Amino acid sequence: MYSYNQFVLNNGLRVIHLEDKTRTTIVLNTLYNVGARDENDGRTGFAHLFEHLMFSGSKNVEVFDKEVEEAGGQNNAFTNNEITNYYLVMPKENVETAFWLESDRLLELNINEKSLSVQQGVVVEEFKQRCFNAPFGLLWHHIRSLVYKESPYRWPTIGLNFHHVEDAKIEDVRAFYDMYYCPQNAIISVVGDITLEETRNLSEKWFGGINKLATPNLNSYKKEPEQQERRFLEAEDLSPNPAVFLIWRGPFFNDTKSLHLEVFSEVLGGSDVSPLQMELVKNKKLFNSSECFYLRGLGEGLFVLYGILNPGVSHAEGESALLDITSSLSAKNKEVVFSFDGVKNRHVTNLLFEATQPMQLAQKLCYYANSGDIEQINQEPIAVENLSLEDVLCTASATLKENNVSVIYYHPKK
């Protein structure tokens, strides 16, 4: 069980503390409750652009990475549809430097024409390389636009179009920063050999005086209507072989059924001896490879099942085989039961391993807190251990149906 502490500064910043005296480094993780879903369809990619801009310097820090390296630390960040997350890892003796650096770029980021132009170029090039020059580069564009018709989840983190970032004006960028980069829209976690009193004092010293008032869009997102029909899209791709993708919308993060689908995806295709591999790849030889996964998010999750077709196998045959195998698992099958027990054990082991990784732990504390239920970090291993195969298969059967699936047929680009 994780023994953490929480407190809130007067400016609304939430702080989570977890002391670990065995560590020589301290992690300061900062989560901002802003992601691609907070953009609009005519101006996408801004959350990801800001992930880059946050390393361009601030009021008192000219070169962010230089200060981190000189203090013996490391840092990085990531963005998704729901959050933007930054972390700093520092030696214990330089932990105050982490508080100073992170607070300074929250206080006043150095947004100017030069830094914006540089990062626009970096992000646009990343878009082109990832989306135009890699196999299945536009996959998430296709998936999200097919699955979502009204929700702001209908575009990927990198943006709908690189011109949205390329054409961004400095006034637009500053407005985005002022709206979402404020104390009441952030959570920090501090994990390592540091006391609660030290954490409280450093938080008050460096963050307490930041009184940026804003009214961020706190999860007032348009809900996607229930899908009640099969949706279909054909597309060309750089991949040398044709492929079939099946996608279903799933429950929200805090719903136990999202855990059911995560476990089901591992039972179905999480190993070389899983039904997906044994039946469709090795025995029937319909696919060169086939995988599935469940993408859990604060909003709806996505269950993705796909296969790279072997020569001579049609897309329709592949789709039919993938649909059939989702309903073929039985709680009476000994191999399925054995696989389920193994998946549960691995899942719990992985969760326990994360307890030994301060950076992962710091990120999860922020993420669970942002989900509205931080105590899930302690309850999830118990929930996994208590899962029944019958419940998991029941959730899969109710979710993965033919009349609510989104299907993509990929053809090799000519």
N, C-alpha and C positions, 0 to 999 in steps of 0.2 A: 504493500500500500504506500502511495506517495503522501508524504506529510508536507503540505504546502501551506503558505500563508497568503492572504490577499488584503489589499487595502486600496483606497481610492484617494487621490490627491484632490484638493479643492477645485482644480481646473477640470476635473473629470477623468484624468488619466488613471487607468486601472493598472495596478502593479501586482505581480505574482512572484512570490519568493519561495525557493526550495533550497535548503542548505545541504551541502554534501562536502563534508570535511575531508574526504578522500581525494579530492581533486586539487590540482595545482593551477588550473585555469578556471575562469569564470565566464559563463555565457550570458550575454545580454541580448535577448531576442525582442524585436519590436514588430508587432502586427498592426497594420492599418486595415480597417474594415472597408476596403475599396478594391474593386477588381473590374474586370471587363463588363460585368453586369451593371455597373454604375455609369457606363457610357451611353451615348445614343447612337442610333444606326448611321448617322451622318458624320460621326466623329468618334471612330473606334481606335483602339490601340493606345489610348492615352495612359491607362494604368501601367502598361508595360513600358511606355516611354518614360514614365516617372521613375520606374525602377532604375533606369539608367541615369536619369538626371540627378537622382539623389546621391550619386557619387561624383558630381561635378563641382563640389565645393559649396560652402555655406558662408554665413556672415563672418566667422572667425577662423574658418578652415579653408585654405586655398586648394589643397589637394588631399582629399579624404584618405585615399589608399596609402599615401606617404605617411600620414600620421599614425595609421593603424600599424603599418610595417615597422616604423621606428619604435613603437611601443611593444613590439614582439607579438602582435596579434594577427588575426585573419578575419575576413568578413566576406559576406556574399548576400544575395537576395534572390527571391523568385516571386512571380506574379501568377495568379490564376483567375478564373472568372469571378472569384469572391473576395480574395484578399491580396494584399501585397505584404511580403514578409522580409525583414532584414535581420541579420544576426551578426554579432561581434563576439569573438572569442579572444580573451585577454589573459595574460598572466595575472595572478592575484594582486601583485604589487602595483599593477597599472589599471586596475578595474575602474578607477575614477576617470581615466582617459576615455573609456568606453561610454560612460555616462555623459561626459562632455561632448564627445563627437556626435552621439545620437541625438542629444538634446539640441545641439547647435543647428543641425539640418532640419529639425522640426521647427525651431524658432524662426529661422530665416534662411531658406535655401537661396543660393546665388543663381537666380534664373536670369540669364542675359542672352542676347542674340547669338553670341559666339558659342556658349555652352549648348544652347538649344540646337543650333545648326549642326554641331558636332554629333550630338546624340541622335538627332533625326537621321543623319547619314548612317550611323551604326545600326539603328533599328530598321531602317528601310532595307539596308543590305542583308540584315538577318532575315527579314521577311522574304526577300527574293531567293536567298539561298535555301531556306527551309521549305518554302512553298512551291517554288518553280524548278528547283534543281535537285530534288530528292524524291525517291519513290513515295507515293501516297502523301505528297507534300500538302495537298489541299484537302486531306481527309477530314480534318476537323471543321473546315469550312462546310464541306458537304454534309457531314453528320449533323452539325448544329442547325444549319439552315433547313434540313429535312425534318428533323425531330421537333424543332421549336418554330412556331409561326408568329407568336405574339410576345413571348418572354424575352428579356434582355440576355438570356443565355443563348440566343440564336447566332451569336458570332464568337469566334475563338479569341483567346487572350491577345494574340499577335495582331488582331484587327481584321476587319472585313477586307480592307483595301489599303495598300501601303501609302496611297495618296492622302489618306486621312491624317497620317503622321507627317508626311512630307509637306503638306500644305498648312500645318498647324501654325497659328500665330502666337506670338509671345503673350498676348492678352488672354487667349484661350487657355494657355498652359498655366499662367499665374492664377486664373480663376479656378482651375481644377485643383491646384495645390492649396489654395486658400479654403476651398470647400471641404477637402477630405483629409488634409494633413494638419489635424488639430488634436489636442489632447483627448477630447471626449470621443474621438473616433479611433483611438489607439489603445493597445494593451502591450505592456512590457512584462517580460518574465526574466528573472535573474536566478541562475542555477550555478551552484559551486560552493566553494569554501568562503562563504560570506554570511554574516548573521542578519537576522531580520532588522535589527536596529541600524546596522550599517547600510542595508538596502534602503530603509526608510529615509535615513539622513541624506544619502546620495540622491535619491529620487526627489526629495524636497529641494535640495540644493540646486540641482541642474534642470529639473523639469517643473518644479512647483511655480516658478515665476512666469511660465509661458501661458499667457492668457489670450490665446487666439480664439475668438468666438466664431463659430460657424454652425450651419444647420445641414449636416450631411444627410444624404438620402439613406436613412437607417432602415434598410431592408423592406422598403415599401415598393416591392417589385411586382409588376403585372404577372399574375398567375397564368400559366399555360393551360388552356382547356384540355380536358381528357381526350386522348387520342383513341378513336374508335374505328380506325380503318388502317389497312395496309398502305404504307407510303412507299414510293419507288423512285429511284434515280439511277440513271446510267451516266458514267463518266469515263474519260480516258485518263491514263496515268503513265508515269515513266517506268513503272514496274514491268519486267519482261513477261510476266504471266498474268492471266486474268484472275480476278478475285471476287469474292462475295462477302459483304458485310451485313450483319443483322444487328439492329440496335433497338433496345427498349428503354423507355423511361422507368425509373424506379423510385422508391420512397426517399424521404428526406433523411439527412444524416442522423438525427436523433431517434429515428424510428428503428426499432429492433429488426424490422424486416430488411433494412439495408445491410445489416450484418449477415442475415440469412443469405442474401444474394451474393455477398462477397465470398462467403464460405462455399456456396453452391458453385461459383465460377472456378474455385480451386479444385473442387471435387470433379467437376466436369472436364477441366482441361489443364490443371495445374502441375502435371508431371508427365513423364514419358510413358507411364502406364495408365494414364487417365483414359476414360471412355473416348474422349475426343481423339486422342492420339492412336489408341489401339484400334478403334473401330473405323474411323474415317481416313486416317493417314496410313496406317500399317496394313490393316486387313482389306478394306474396300479400295484403298489407294485412290480415293477421290481427290484428295488434296496433297500437295507437296508439303504443306504445313498448315496448322490450324490452331488458333488460340482463342481464349475468351478472358474477359476481366470485368470487374464491376468498379466503376469510377464513383466513389462516394464523395459527395459534396455537401455544403451547408444547405443548398437547395436540393432539387431532385438529383438522384444518381442516374447513371447511364450504364446499362448492361450491354457490352459489345462482344459479339461472337463473329469470328471471320475465318475464312479459309482461302489459301492460295491454290487455285485449281490446277490439277494435272492436265496435260494435253489430252484433248478428246472429251473432257468432261464439260458439260454445258453449265452455264450459270444457274439455270433452273434446277438441274440435278443437284448442284451444290447447295442451293437454298433449301431444297426439300430435305436433304440429308441433315443439314444443320438444325432445321426445325424439328425433325424427328428425334434427334438425339437429346434435345432439351427435355423431352417428355419421357425418355426411355429409362431413366434411372429409377430404381425401385428400392425401397427400404428393406425388401426381402432378399435382395441380391447381396451375397456375402462379400463380394469384391467391392461393391459400393459402400457397404458398412465399414469395411476395413479402410477404404480410402477416406471416408468421412472422419473416422477416429484419428487417422494420421494428420488430416488437415487441421482438425481442432488442436491437436498437440503442437503442431508447428506454429499455429496462430498464437497460442498462449506463449510458447517459447519466444517467438519474435517480440511479443509485447513485453515480456520480462527482460529480454535483451535490451530493449530500448531504455529500460531503467538504468542501464549502465552507460548510456550514451548521452551526455549532458546536452549536446546541441539538439538532438532529436527530442529529448524530453522538454527542453525549453520551448521548442516550436509547438509541441503537442499541448502543453499547458495553455499557451496563447490560443491555439486553435479551438480546444474544447471550451475555453472560457468564452470565446467569440460565438460559439454555437449556442450558448445559453445554459450549458450544463457541464461545468468543469469537472464535476465528480465522475463523469463518464471515464475519466482517465484511470480511476480506480475500479470502476464497475465493469469495464469492458472485458478484462480477462475472466471475470466471474461469469459474465453473460455468455462468453464463448464456451466455457466449460459446461454450462447448463443447456447448450443448444441440443435439440433433438433432430435427428435426421428427418423424421416425419414432418416437423415444422418447416425445416429448410426446403424440402421438396414441395410442400404445400404452397409456400410463398413463391417458389419458382414457377409452379404450375399456374398460379393466379396472375403472375406478372408477365411471363414469357409466352404470349399467345399469338396466334396467326393474325388476329384482327386488330392488333395494336403494334405491329412490328414496322420498323422503317428499314428498307432494303436498298443497298447500293450494289450495282453491278459495275465492276471496274474492268475496262478493256485496256490492253497495252497501247500506248500512244504510237501512232504510225509516223 
